[in-house]
Amino acid sequence: MRKPWILVLFLVVTTRIPAQELYVFSEPASNMPAHSISAKLTGHFVTRDNIYGRLSQRYMPEIMFGFSKKVMVHLSATFANMHTNNFDFESVSVYGKYRFLSNDEIHQHFRMAIFADASYTRVPFHYDEITLMGDKSGVEAGIIATQLWNKFALSGTVSHTQVLDRSRHDKVIYVPARNYQSFNYVLSAGYLLLPREYTDYRQLNLNLYFEMLAQQTLDRKAHFVDLAPALQFIFNSNAKLNVGYRFKVSSNMDRMTNQSWLVSFERTFLNALRKKI
């Protein structure tokens, strides 16, 4: 009778080990637990945008599937007023990640993964910055490498994005010229602040993150470099609350804003995809 509880506790403990690489603004090479489902709601808040000069907000409900220890898929949609006067449905997207390398040791590991993302949005084409989270329709592919040492995790991501907008193939001359492709770079660091010693899966986890997000467009040369500190609270090993702030360090492109806030909550259901016996 005790075996199922032992198995659940084992799964909880093993999923807590890489807690400091559950980054807030990016994905690590590690995947969510196999056979699990997660539900997540993310809110992005811009205190003063460059179109309407008001508070703009975007909400992204998301469902994630951990089909195996190597494969995970995200399905999401966005609802926002960032590009229009009214708050309305904005976009849909699908994200997939495959972890192809795992070098795991006690209290440390090195992992690599490839990912692809596709998004469709109905909002107008605004700004030089290329992002598929509600702002542009397009595809993105990249590679992630993550190293964990005890309570510290470091991760790097390189990706390429292609915007699939109808204006890319029309005969209209846009001034300034529009950007349709970019290279993207992310460097993420995470540190487990609490607990200092693990004794129970119900202990509160507190993680500190610091991420650098950068982009270089390839059509008309433009770039940005942002920094994004964040805090993450993990409850009962299956629920996460994230709070992050993103701000510009360097940029020469037209963007919606130079600073924004992110708040998200995620709940994971372990073994939700495992077959019942």
N, C-alpha and C positions, 0 to 999 in steps of 0.2 A: 504493500500500500504506500510505502514511502518513496518508491522509486520515481514516480512522476514528479514529486516535489523536489527530489534531488536533481532531476534533469532540468527542471525550470530554474532552480537556483544556479546550476552550472551555466545555463545559457545566459542568465542575468549577469553573473560575474564576468563571463568572457566578453559580453557586450560592453561592460563598463571599462575594460582595460584601455581601449582607444578613445575614451571620452574626450580627451583634449584635442582630437582631430575631427570633431564634429563641427567644422567651421561654419560661421554664420553667413558670410558673403560668398562662399565658394564650396566646392565639393572636394573631399579627399579621395585618394586612390582606393581606400577601404570602402566596402559596401555596408549597407544596413544588414541586420541579421537575416540569414537564409530562412525562407518560408514565412516571412513576416510581412505585415502590411502597416504602413504609417499614414496618418491623416495630418495635414499641416495647413495652417492658415498664416499667411505673411502679410503684414501691412507696411507699405512704404509711404513716407510722409515728407513732402517738400513744403517748407514754411512759406516760401515765396518763389513761384516759378517765373520763367522769363516770358511767358505768353500773356497770362492773365494777372500776374502780380498778386496772387492769392495762395492760400493753403491748397495744395493739391495732394491727393491721396490715391493709392492703388492697393487693392486687396487681391491676394492670389491664393485661392483654395487649391490644394494639391493632394493627390493620393499617390503613394509610392509602394512598389511591390519588390520584395526581395525574393526573387525566384530561386536563387541559389547563392552560395558564397561568392560566386563570380559575376552574377548578372543581376542588375536591378533596373527598374523602369519607373519613370515619373510621368504622371498625366496631370496637367494643370490648366487653369484658366485665370484671366485677370479681369477685374472690374475697376474702373477708375474714372477720374475727371481730369487727368493730366494733359490730355490733348484736345478736350472739348469742353463746352460750357456745362454739360450735363454729366452726372455720374451714371455710367452705363457699362454693359458688357464690352470688353475690349479685345481679348485675344484668347487663343488656345495654343497649347504646346505639348510636345512629347520629348522626353529626355531618356536616353539609355546609356548605361555604363557597363563595361566589361573589364574585370580585373584579370590581367594576364600574367602577373608576376607577384609572388608572395615569398619573402624570405623572413620567416618568423622565428624569433628566439625569445628567451625569457625576458620579459620587460622591455623588449624592443622588437621592431620589425621594419622592413622596407617593402613597399608595395608600389606597383605601377598599374595604371588602367588607361583605357581609351574610352572616349565618350562621343556621342553625337546628340544634337539638339535640333529640333525643327519647330517653327512657330508661324502661326498666321494671325495677323492683326487687321482690324478694320479701321484703325485710326489714321488721320492724315500723316503725311511724311513731314516730320519736323526734325530739325537739329542735325549736326554733324555726327554726334555720338551714335554708335551702332550697338544696340542691345536688343535681344530677342524677347525680353520680358515685357511684352505689351507694346513696345515702341516701334518695332520693325518686323516685317515678315521675312523669314530667311532660314538658313541652315548654318550650323556650326559644328565643327569637329575638332577634337584636341586630345592631348595626352597629359596625364597627371602622375607625379611621383611624390610619395609621402614617406617620410622617415619618422619613426617614433623612438624616443629614448626615455624610458621611465615616464615621468610626468610632462615631458616636453615633446611636441610634435611639430615638424616643419614640412611644408608641402609646396610644390611648385606646379603651375599649370601653364601650358602654351596651347593656344587654339587659333583657328582661322574661321572667320564668319563671312558668308556671302548673303547680301540682302536681295530678296526676290520680290522686288517691287515693279509694277508695270511701267513706271517712269524710267526704269533702266533701259528699256528698249524702244521708247517713243522718240520722236524727232524734236522734242522741245529742248531748247537750250536753257538750262537753269543757271542763274547767277545768284550766288556762287554755285559752282558745280557741286553736285551731290556726291556723297560717299556711299559706296555699295559694298565695300570689302575692307576687312581689317585683320590685323594680328592682335591677339589679346594675351596679356601676361598677368599672372596672379602669383604672389608669394604670400603664404599664410603661415602664421605661427600660433600655437596654442599651448597653454600651460594649465595644469590641474592644480588649482589653489586649495580646494577642499574636496573630500576629507583628507587629512594628513595620513590617516591609516584606515584601510577599509575593514569594517567589521560586520556590516549588514547592508543588504541591497536597498534598504529604505533610506540610507543616509543621503543627505543632500550633496550633490556634486556642484561645485562652482568652478567654471573654466574661464580663463582670461584669454582673449584673442587679439591679434594685431595683424591686419592684412593690408597688402599693397596691391591695388588693382590698376592696370595700365592698358592703354590701347593706342595703336598706331594705324591710322587709315591708309589705304593704298591708292585711292583714286586721286584726291586732292590731299596732299600731305597735311595731316593734323594729328594731334595726340592729346592724351591726358594721363596724369598720374594722380591717383587718389590714395589716401590712407583711411583705414576703417578699424578702429578699436571696437571691441564688443565684449559683453558679459553673457554667460550662458549658465542657467540653472537647470539641473537635472533632478527630477523627483521620482523616487521609487524605481529608478533605472529604466523607465519607459515613457517619461514625459519631459519635454524640454521647453524652456522659455528663453528666448534670445532677445537681447536689446543691443543695437549697434548704431554707431554714428559714422557717417562717411563724409569726408571733406576733401577738397581739391588741394593738391600740392603744386601741380604744374599743369597748364593746359593752354592751347591756342585754338580750340575749337568752340563752336557755338553749341551750348548744352542747355538742358532744361534748368539745371541748377548746379551750384558748386558745393552744396552740402545737403544731406538728407538723413532721415532717421529710419531705422528698420526695427520692427517688433514682430516676433513670430512665436507660435506655439505649435508643438508637434506631439502627437501621441502614437506610440508604437504598440502593435498587437503581435506578440511573439507567437510563432507556430500557427498563425492564422491560415496559412496556405498548406500546412501539412495534412496529408490524408488521414481521416479518422479510421481507426482500426476497430 
